[in-house]
Amino acid sequence: MSSKPRWRDQAAVIAWAIEAYEEELSEEQRIFWTEQLPQIPDDFFRLPPPPTPEQWERIAVRDAKQGDFTALAKLVASGAPLSEGTRQLAHDRMIGTFKIKQKAGRKKVHPDHRTTVHAARMVPDLIRILRGGYPDQTRTQIRDRAVEAAAAHYKINPETVRNLLNRPRRYWFSKT
């Protein structure tokens, strides 16, 4: 890690904090791969058995009801024996009488909001790093610089991150 810059050099302090944060992450990853991973039992990585023909049929019917008829088409083309309901579903699709039931799903989250949440989650670690490097600075100064560093890392407005941090956590994933 590079030497600690003066507090007044905002860009250098942000770069130093981000570098320290990323070094810390890579150290955690190194510990995981060298110490924790060998403790995982060998059968953890064993693949499950392949699906039976009945399971393939259930999967194909489920996907078809959600609008993806690829598996059902392959199943029909293979000539495998199908249940009456599956044959009827394929028939309805072929003649155009099958209607896909649309479920009301969760609205997609805007990518900027997702990035803001990642930046907000990064702030406590940056505060800890900056507190260790600059013990003479006030809590407000440390927090502000940590927010600016997280925002710079994700290339977003620091005010957006600050606003999210000021909201209760239960609202972090809401639409507004």
N, C-alpha and C positions, 0 to 999 in steps of 0.2 A: 504494500500500500504506500502511496506517495506521502510526503510530509504534509502535516496539517497546515493549511493556509490561514492567513489572517481573517478574522471574522468579517471585516469590512469588505473583503473581496467576495461578494455574494456568489458570483458564478463559480469561483474556485471552491468555495465551501460546499455548494450544491454538488459539484462534480466529485469532491472528496467524500461526501456523505453517500452518494450513490455507489461509488467504488467500494466503500466499506460495506454497504448493504449487500452488494453482489458477491463480495468475497465471503461474507458471512453465509450467504445462501450456498455458495459452492462448497464451503466447509461442511454444512449440514448434509449436502448431497454426498460428499465423500464419506462421512460417517455412516450414512444410510447404506451405501453400496459396500463398504468394507466391514462394518460391524453388525448392522441390523439385518441385512439381506441374508447372510449365511444362517441366521436363526430360523428362517422360513423353512418349514418342512418340505422335503423333496416332492411329495405328492401334491403340493400346492399348485405346481405348474402342469399337472397331468390334465389333459384335455378331457372333456366329458365325452361319453359315447355318442356316436352319430345318431340323429333322430331316426325313429322307426317310420315305416310308411304311413302309419296312422298319424304320427306326429307331423310329418311333412304335409299331410292333407289338412290337419288343423291349422298349421302355419299358413298354408296357401289360402284357406278360407278366411282366416283372420285378416291377412294382407289384402285380399280381394274386397272385403267389406270396408276396408279403409281406403280403397281406390287403387291399390297396386296389384295388377292382375298378372304380373310376370311369373310368379311361382305357380299360380293356377294354370297358366298356359303351358308351362313346362310339364306340369303334372298330367294334364290332359294329353299333351303330345307324346309323353312317355308310354301311354297305353296302360298305365297302372290301373288296377280296379279301384273305382271310386264309389263312395256312398251315394245314395239317391240325392241327398241334399246338395252335395258338391256338384254332382252332374247337373242338377237343376240350376244352381248358381252359374255354372259355366254356360249353360244353354241361355239363361236370361241375359248374360253379358253379351253373348254372340248375336242375339237378335235385338239387343238394345233396350230391353225392358227393365234391366237392373238399375236401380237408383242408389247411389252412394249416400249413406247417412252421414252428414257433416256434424261433427261434434263441435260445440263451442269450446275452443281451446284458449289457453292463456295467450294474451297478447305478447308479441315479440318485444323484448326490451331493446331500446335504441342502443347501438354499440357505444356511443359516448357515455351513456349512463353506466354501462358495464365497466368501462375504463375508469370512470370516476370512482366506482366502488373499489377497484383494485388499488387505485392511488390512495384512497382513504385507509385501506387496510395496511398500506405500507408506512403510513405516518408514525404509528407508535414505535416501530423499529428504528426509523430515522431519528425520532426524538431521543431514544436511548443512545444511539450512536453519537449524536450531536452533544448530548448532555455529558457523555464521557470525554469527548474531545474539547468541549468548551464549557467547563464548569462555572466560569465567571459570568456567563450570559444569563439573563432572566428567563423564566419559564415561557413567557410570551414570545421573546425573541427566538428561543429554541423552537417553539411550536410553529411560529410563522416561517422560519427557515425550513423546517421539516415539510410543511405543506408546500412551500415553493419547490423544494427538491422533488417531492412526489409528483407534483404537477409538471415539472420540467421533464421528469423521466417519462411520463405518458403523453407529453406535449399537449396539455390541456390548461385551461385557465385556473390559476390558484384559487380564485374566488369560488369556483365551482366545487373544488375539493373542500374548502373551508365551510361552505354552506352545507355540504353533506355531513361533515363532521359535527356540525352544530345541531343536526337533527337526531332524534332518538334512533337507535340502530334498527328498530323494527320497521322504520320507514325507508331504510336504505334500498330495499328491493321493490318498493311500491312504484307505480307508474308515474306518479307526480313527484 
